Amino acid sequence: MFDKGIIRKCGDPIKDNETCYTEWEGVCHSTKKLQSNDFIITLSKSRRGAHCIDSDNYVMQGYQLHLVFPGQQSHFSILDYTVIYQLRISKVNFDKICYALRFGQHLYRKYPIQDLTKTEFEIFRYELTTIGNELGMDRPLLEIICSRARIVLQEISRIIEKRVRDISLFRIPTVLADFLRLVELKYNQEHTVTYYAKKLNVSSDYLAILTRCHLNVTPKQIIRDHILVESMRLLAVVPMTIKEATYQLGFQDQVAFTHFFKSLTGMSPSEFQKRQ
């Protein structure tokens, strides 16, 4: 989106799974109005400017968070000194993580610009630059990028919940919310959709309809992603041995855990630990 004034750019939209991080700094700049198929998170520190999303113009001033969803048109008019941190995620990859948004997407589209405190701004800046650092590596890992991006989406939901009064109108269905909470509690013990559907007293097909309609993912993907994020945390942050992580996450044996991990990340748990 920004073609000049770039001070840092990481990731290639084609080579790196269509994810790109950009830092921009400058004045008197206007971008072209484009319709993108990306989900775009922009963090701005601006004195004066405007951001047009579809047919609506939003004033840029102070610390702000900007959201543009796939299919929307957007362009910036920078009128004074502005610093931009921007993450572009392709629709394919956004569909893998969008369930981290705790409310229906129409809520975020209705309130695409949020004013931030300096502390809130720094939280988002840290997360976005961390993703940029991963994209800048020789072999960036998509799953690490996605796990960090999910954290960003969760923080966005926290900001929205603080500021929007009619938030109850946008909450996801109770059954779906209960499913997400149950996965948080049981993902390291129960790995099957059947278990969760039975506990919620609904069919697996109905649960799939809910997740597809509101989150654009399957129940299995949600369970899998929770297991993967926790496995990376156990292996890299705690850290645990692979054997310990295997049983902590509810796998029957190390072979099953290794197969699960490698099928999603392209490397074995031991290879992943060596990179940390």
Sequence and secondary structure as in RCSB ss.txt:
>XXXX:A:sequence
MFDKGIIRKCGDPIKDNETCYTEWEGVCHSTKKLQSNDFIITLSKSRRGAHCIDSDNYVMQGYQLHLVFPGQQSH
FSILDYTVIYQLRISKVNFDKICYALRFGQHLYRKYPIQDLTKTEFEIFRYELTTIGNELGMDRPLLEIICSRAR
IVLQEISRIIEKRVRDISLFRIPTVLADFLRLVELKYNQEHTVTYYAKKLNVSSDYLAILTRCHLNVTPKQIIRD
HILVESMRLLAVVPMTIKEATYQLGFQDQVAFTHFFKSLTGMSPSEFQKRQ
>XXXX:A:secstr
   SSEEEEE  TTTTTTEEEEEEEESSEE   EE SEEEEEEEEEEEEEEEETTEEEEEEEEEEEEE TT EEE
EEE S EEEEEEEEEHHHHHHHGGGSSB HHHHHHS EEE  HHHHHHHHHHHHHHHHHHTSSS  HHHHHHHHH
HHHHHHHHHHHHH TTGGGGB  HHHHHHHHHHHHHTTT   HHHHHHHHTS HHHHHHHHHHHHSS HHHHHHH
HHHHHHHHHHHTS   HHHHHHHTT SSHHHHHHHHHHHHSS HHHHHHH 
